[in-house]
Amino acid sequence: MSATNQRTHAATSPTADRTPAIARIVAALASLGAGAIYLLIGTNVVSVGRSTQEATTDLFAFGALMAIVSLAVAIALWLVPWSRFALIGVAIVELVALIGYVAAAGVREPPFDLWGVLIKVLQATVLVATVYLFAERDRWTNTVPGGAA
């Protein structure tokens, strides 16, 4: 095989560019990490401060719900990363969580805490990887079993 043919073959080989697979793995692991922290918050293993409002917040329900959402995001990224619907859904979930954290800062004491910021870093990682997967989707879906959805 000539050098030109080797380069062309390498560029079209399914193993030539592992970036989508790495992005998918990083995003799924980041989502699972955020879910684990949410679960720790919900079970009061770690403290995130208190509400400044009269009504108390049910941290167990919040932590459990967000842990389930994070697990669903990881499953979607792992099982159907080529699905436009799944990627758009993941991006919306992550954007709502990121914006909601900043918007609700005024009703928490402290407004920003270590665990919350760590969760947001993990969620931002998921969002960036999801945007990458969506942008590059047409380039790599022909190498994914099942093709485009």
RAUR-V856806 format. One record per residue. NEAR is the number of other ideal C-beta (glycine too) atoms within 8 Angstrom. Layout:
near = (NEAR,NEAR)
//
This chain:
near = (4,5,5,6,8,9,8,8,9,8,7,6,7,4,4,7,5,6,8,12,7,8,11,13,8,10,16,11,9,13,16,11,9,14,15,9,13,15,11,11,14,14,8,8,5,8,4,9,7,5,9,7,6,2,5,4,7,6,10,9,8,12,14,11,8,13,13,9,11,13,11,8,13,14,8,13,17,8,6,7,13,11,9,8,7,12,13,9,9,14,12,8,10,14,9,8,12,12,8,8,11,7,6,8,9,6,7,13,7,6,6,6,9,5,11,10,9,9,12,11,8,13,14,10,11,16,12,8,14,14,9,11,15,11,6,10,12,6,5,11,10,5,5,9,3,5,8,6,9)
//
